[in-house]
Amino acid sequence: MFEGLGKYLAVWIVSVFISSIAQVMLKLEANKAHTSRLREYLNPCVISAYGIFFLSTFLTMYALKYVPLTYSPIIEPLSYIFVPVIGVLVLKEKVSRRRILGMGIMMLGIVVFSL
Amino acid sequence: MKGTESLDASAKKMGRGRTARRIGEVTLGWFIALHLSLILNSSAGVFSKLAGRQPFLSVRWIVNYSLVLAVTFLFALAWQQVLKHMSLTFAFTNKPVTIIWGLVWGVTVFRETVTVKMILGSAIILLGIMIGVSGKEEPKEEALKEHIDV
């Protein structure tokens, strides 16, 4: 039973993780100069990113068939960890200590909120 | 002295970020744009819940579900513009404000009950955002570059 639940939790976490990758893909494209405003949206990277968001909604729905929705406040905020970490690794964004502190407090707030 | 003042004024008139007020790494204008887009993002949950209360494929369901799609689409358009003007980590430091907006919509639209933990949690989240977002940071090279590009 627990093994089964663990499996679906993993699917949910993968869903949040690939959405976080998609966010970084959006930012990668936003950093580039484009010839027109339309090109800022209609390019392989942004379209794939939205494809990933679409896919992740199905993965989440699949996981929710077996995982109680009450897990949502624990799983969904993982994106607030995944995105900055992938962002720093891939986009080489600089994060100040102050921002890391702010993010830590923010996560604490999310925990208190969903207790 | 007079010369610099008029320079500043003309720069402001042109809407360039150099003299505009900054919140952390972004101009006040883009900071507001970020938050308007996050409010838009949080409103998708409202229409989603409104749709969920209606019988599937009823007129009200169709109206509300269309609003979910419209709001999501508008957010996607706005988000790409917002991301051009700030780092992803900055944008994501602000994103948890949507949790608080969700609470506001829950109370005002759906009359949901609020617990002390929710209010305390919201206050801590806000504090975290304010700390994470503040601090004097030099505008990034790319931020300066984009003023030339646009």
Chai-1 contact restraints between the chains, C-beta under 6 A:
chainA,res_idxA,chainB,res_idxB,connection_type,confidence,min_distance_angstrom,max_distance_angstrom,comment,restraint_id
A,K27,B,L83,contact,1.0,0.0,6.0,A-B,restraint_1
A,K27,B,L88,contact,1.0,0.0,6.0,A-B,restraint_2
A,A30,B,Q80,contact,1.0,0.0,6.0,A-B,restraint_3
A,A30,B,L83,contact,1.0,0.0,6.0,A-B,restraint_4
A,A30,B,K84,contact,1.0,0.0,6.0,A-B,restraint_5
A,A33,B,D149,contact,1.0,0.0,6.0,A-B,restraint_6
A,E40,B,Q80,contact,1.0,0.0,6.0,A-B,restraint_7
A,V83,B,F92,contact,1.0,0.0,6.0,A-B,restraint_8
A,P84,B,T89,contact,1.0,0.0,6.0,A-B,restraint_9
A,P84,B,F92,contact,1.0,0.0,6.0,A-B,restraint_10
A,G87,B,L88,contact,1.0,0.0,6.0,A-B,restraint_11
A,G87,B,T89,contact,1.0,0.0,6.0,A-B,restraint_12
A,E93,B,S87,contact,1.0,0.0,6.0,A-B,restraint_13
A,E93,B,T89,contact,1.0,0.0,6.0,A-B,restraint_14
A,V95,B,T89,contact,1.0,0.0,6.0,A-B,restraint_15
A,R98,B,G135,contact,1.0,0.0,6.0,A-B,restraint_16
A,R99,B,G132,contact,1.0,0.0,6.0,A-B,restraint_17
A,L101,B,I131,contact,1.0,0.0,6.0,A-B,restraint_18
A,G102,B,G128,contact,1.0,0.0,6.0,A-B,restraint_19
A,G102,B,I131,contact,1.0,0.0,6.0,A-B,restraint_20
A,G102,B,G132,contact,1.0,0.0,6.0,A-B,restraint_21
A,M103,B,G132,contact,1.0,0.0,6.0,A-B,restraint_22
A,I105,B,L127,contact,1.0,0.0,6.0,A-B,restraint_23
A,I105,B,G128,contact,1.0,0.0,6.0,A-B,restraint_24
A,M106,B,P96,contact,1.0,0.0,6.0,A-B,restraint_25
A,M106,B,I125,contact,1.0,0.0,6.0,A-B,restraint_26
A,M106,B,G128,contact,1.0,0.0,6.0,A-B,restraint_27
A,L108,B,I124,contact,1.0,0.0,6.0,A-B,restraint_28
A,G109,B,G121,contact,1.0,0.0,6.0,A-B,restraint_29
A,G109,B,I124,contact,1.0,0.0,6.0,A-B,restraint_30
A,G109,B,I125,contact,1.0,0.0,6.0,A-B,restraint_31
A,G109,B,G128,contact,1.0,0.0,6.0,A-B,restraint_32
A,V112,B,K117,contact,1.0,0.0,6.0,A-B,restraint_33
A,V112,B,L120,contact,1.0,0.0,6.0,A-B,restraint_34
A,V112,B,G121,contact,1.0,0.0,6.0,A-B,restraint_35
A,V112,B,I124,contact,1.0,0.0,6.0,A-B,restraint_36
A,F113,B,M118,contact,1.0,0.0,6.0,A-B,restraint_37
A,F113,B,G121,contact,1.0,0.0,6.0,A-B,restraint_38
A,L115,B,K117,contact,1.0,0.0,6.0,A-B,restraint_39
